[in-house]
Amino acid sequence: MDQKVKLTKRQIKEDKFTTFMLKSRSWLLESWQLLVIGVAAAALIIVATVYYTQSRASQAGEAATKYAQALQDYRNQNNQVAIMGFAQIIEDYSGDQTAEQATFLLGKLNYRIRNYDEAIRHFEMYLNKYRNNTLTRAAALAGIASCYEDQGNFVEAAEKFQQAFSEFPDGPLGGDYLNSAMRNYLEIGEVEKARADLDSIKVRFEGSELVKRAVRRFVEKNPG
C-alpha cells in the first residue's frame, strides 16, 4: 500500500505561490501587448495634457500682448490700426477674455469714427455672446442707443437707453441712462414716458446735479 505524503503548511503556501506565479507568467506572455498599449496610451494622455496646458498659457500670453498693443493704438486714436488689431484678436482668440474686451471696444471705436452700422454690429455681437458682465452689457446697450440718437432715430434711442438702465439699474451710469432716455422721449413727444423717467431720477438721485439737469431739460422741452 502506498503511503500518503502529508504536506506541511509551508509547502502548501509555497505550492500556491508557485501556481500563482506560473499563472501570472502565462497571463503576461499572452497579454503583454495590451499592457504595452495601455502604458503607451497613459503616457500619451499625460504628454497631451502638459502640451495643452502650455499651449493655452502661451496663447493667453500672445493674446494679452496683442490686446495691449491694440489698446495703445485705441488710446492714441490710431483708429484704423486699432480696428485691425482688435478684429485680429477676435478672429485668433475667440475663446479668450481679450476677445470679449476687443468686441466691446470695436463697438466704441466705430462709434468714435461715426461708423454707426459697424458700431451697432459689434455692440450687438457683444450682447449676444457675453452675458456675465452687466456693467459692460449696459454700456453696450447705451452705445447702440447713442448710435441711434446721433442718426436721429430717437424712438430706438429712447428704448435702448431704457434697456441700458434696466440691465444695471444700480450701476454707476444708471442715472445718465435714465436722463438720456428722458431726453429722447422728449424729442418724440412722449411726455408721459419722459416724466416717468424724470420722477425716477428725482427719487434715486435726490439732491444731485443730475436731478437739476434733468428737470431743466424737461422744462425746456415741455414748458407747459
Secondary structure, DSSP 8 states (H G I E B T S, - for coil): --------HHHHHHHHHHHHHHHHHHHHHHHHHHHHHHHHHHHHHHHHHHHHHHHHHHHHHHHHHHHHHHHHHHHTT-HHHHHHHHHHHHHH-TTSHHHHHHHHHHHHHHHHTT-HHHHHHHHHHHHHH--S-HHHHHHHHHHHHHHHHHTT-HHHHHHHHHHHHHHSTTSTTHHHHHHHHHHHHHHTT-HHHHHHHHHHHHHHTTTSHHHHHHHHHHHHH---
